[in-house]
């Protein structure tokens, strides 16, 4: 089956699938174009023609996920776009100073991993080797430490976050610490 035939049979269905998940029609059409580029480049890899439909939808789902991932990163970059490198460094240092009292409240193993990886210059792989644990265990420990840290911060401060967990507003008057 050729890309042209697949376009004729599936483009409207796939576009509807994308539009149901992406609110912008132009971006949905761009995603559809990306999907068909991937289909064209990888059509030779599909061996079982009866699995074509599920393969097309999997490519489309992945393209939608990629779209939201890039949008999230782009939005984060937009927020910092007005800052110089010096201002950004100063903000990071100021933020770190604010976080130290919370980090100090963490259990020892979580405090160690945050200090080594997030505040220090050690990678999670290096931390795993240093502690004699698997890389997977180190990643899990970092995630649990971040969750505990997040809990401490939210218990103390009145914070508002977006759907991704990024802090978008803080009310100093409601701060309990």
VMD Tcl script that draws the C-alpha trace (Angstrom):
set ca {
  {0.00 0.00 0.00}
  {1.34 3.46 -0.86}
  {1.40 6.61 1.24}
  {-1.05 8.21 -1.19}
  {-3.62 5.45 -0.70}
  {-3.18 5.62 3.07}
  {-3.70 9.40 2.87}
  {-6.93 8.93 0.90}
  {-8.27 6.27 3.29}
  {-7.13 7.58 6.66}
  {-6.25 11.29 6.61}
  {-9.70 12.53 7.63}
  {-10.02 9.95 10.42}
  {-6.56 10.72 11.76}
  {-7.18 14.47 11.57}
  {-10.38 14.02 13.58}
  {-8.46 11.92 16.10}
  {-5.83 14.66 16.42}
  {-8.37 17.51 16.62}
  {-10.11 15.73 19.48}
  {-6.85 15.97 21.44}
  {-5.39 19.27 20.20}
  {-7.50 22.42 20.40}
  {-5.79 24.29 17.56}
  {-6.90 23.28 14.03}
  {-3.74 24.56 12.31}
  {-1.51 22.71 14.76}
  {-3.62 19.57 14.31}
  {-3.05 19.79 10.55}
  {0.69 20.27 11.14}
  {0.73 17.18 13.34}
  {-1.10 15.25 10.62}
  {1.56 16.30 8.12}
  {4.28 15.11 10.52}
  {2.43 11.82 10.95}
  {2.34 11.25 7.20}
  {6.03 12.06 6.86}
  {6.71 9.36 9.48}
  {4.34 6.98 7.71}
  {6.05 7.58 4.38}
  {9.52 7.09 5.85}
  {8.58 3.92 7.76}
  {5.95 2.24 5.57}
  {8.46 -0.34 4.43}
  {8.84 -1.55 8.03}
  {5.28 -2.77 8.45}
  {5.10 -6.47 7.70}
  {1.52 -7.33 8.58}
  {-0.89 -5.24 6.51}
  {-3.83 -6.15 8.78}
  {-2.12 -4.20 11.59}
  {-1.89 -1.05 9.46}
  {-4.70 0.81 11.24}
  {-3.31 0.25 14.74}
  {0.17 1.19 13.47}
  {-1.19 4.46 12.02}
  {-2.94 5.36 15.25}
  {0.16 4.53 17.30}
  {2.24 6.89 15.16}
  {-0.47 9.54 15.54}
  {-0.64 9.12 19.34}
  {3.14 9.43 19.55}
  {3.07 12.58 17.41}
  {0.47 14.13 19.73}
  {2.60 13.25 22.76}
  {5.65 14.78 21.06}
  {3.62 17.91 20.33}
  {2.66 18.37 24.00}
  {6.19 17.62 25.21}
  {7.67 20.24 22.90}
  {4.92 22.73 23.81}
  {5.67 22.28 27.54}
  {9.40 22.84 27.02}
  {8.73 25.79 24.73}
  {6.35 27.36 27.28}
  {9.00 26.98 29.99}
  {11.58 28.64 27.75}
  {9.17 31.48 26.97}
  {8.85 32.31 30.66}
  {12.61 32.73 30.95}
  {13.18 34.38 27.58}
  {13.39 37.90 29.05}
  {16.12 37.00 31.54}
  {19.82 37.37 30.96}
  {22.10 34.52 31.99}
  {23.27 36.52 35.03}
  {19.67 37.21 36.12}
  {18.76 33.57 35.65}
  {21.74 32.45 37.77}
  {20.79 34.94 40.49}
  {17.20 33.66 40.52}
  {18.41 30.06 40.77}
  {20.69 30.94 43.70}
  {17.88 32.82 45.44}
  {15.52 29.88 44.91}
  {18.10 27.43 46.24}
  {18.49 29.50 49.43}
  {14.72 29.39 49.93}
  {14.64 25.62 49.48}
  {17.43 24.73 51.95}
  {15.19 24.81 55.06}
  {12.79 22.42 53.34}
  {15.60 20.16 52.15}
  {16.96 20.02 55.70}
  {13.61 18.62 56.89}
  {13.86 15.62 54.55}
  {14.91 12.19 55.84}
  {18.67 11.60 55.48}
  {18.57 9.43 52.34}
  {16.36 11.95 50.52}
  {18.36 14.95 51.70}
  {21.56 13.27 50.48}
  {20.24 12.54 47.02}
  {18.82 16.07 46.56}
  {22.04 17.69 47.78}
  {24.17 15.49 45.53}
  {22.12 15.55 42.33}
  {19.91 18.64 42.29}
  {22.13 21.05 44.20}
  {25.47 19.38 43.53}
  {27.08 18.46 40.28}
  {26.60 14.69 40.56}
  {24.57 12.76 38.01}
  {22.06 10.19 39.18}
  {24.26 7.46 37.67}
  {27.27 8.69 39.65}
  {25.15 8.87 42.80}
  {24.01 5.28 42.25}
  {27.62 4.12 41.88}
  {28.71 6.05 44.99}
  {25.89 4.57 47.08}
  {26.24 1.07 45.64}
  {22.66 0.98 44.36}
  {21.23 0.47 40.90}
  {20.64 3.42 38.61}
  {16.92 2.61 38.69}
  {16.93 2.75 42.50}
  {18.72 6.11 42.40}
  {16.14 7.53 39.98}
  {13.34 6.27 42.24}
  {14.98 7.82 45.27}
  {15.27 11.17 43.49}
  {11.59 11.03 42.52}
  {10.51 10.16 46.07}
  {12.74 12.91 47.47}
  {11.22 15.45 45.10}
  {7.71 14.32 46.05}
  {8.51 14.70 49.77}
  {10.08 18.11 49.13}
  {7.04 19.20 47.14}
  {4.79 18.08 50.00}
  {6.79 20.12 52.53}
  {6.70 23.23 50.36}
  {2.97 22.95 49.69}
  {2.25 22.40 53.42}
  {4.06 25.61 54.23}
  {3.23 27.93 51.37}
  {0.09 28.79 49.46}
  {1.16 27.88 45.94}
  {-0.77 27.61 42.71}
  {0.49 25.22 40.05}
  {-0.40 24.45 36.45}
  {-1.45 21.05 35.12}
  {2.21 19.98 34.88}
  {3.01 20.85 38.52}
  {4.93 24.02 37.67}
  {4.43 26.78 40.25}
  {2.66 29.70 38.62}
  {1.69 31.82 41.63}
  {2.40 32.17 45.34}
  {0.51 34.10 47.97}
  {2.94 35.40 50.61}
  {0.13 36.36 53.00}
  {-0.99 32.71 53.26}
  {2.50 31.39 53.90}
  {2.65 29.42 57.19}
  {6.42 29.31 57.59}
}
mol new
graphics top color blue
foreach p $ca { graphics top sphere $p radius 0.5 }
foreach p [lrange $ca 0 end-1] q [lrange $ca 1 end] { graphics top cylinder $p $q radius 0.2 }
display resetview
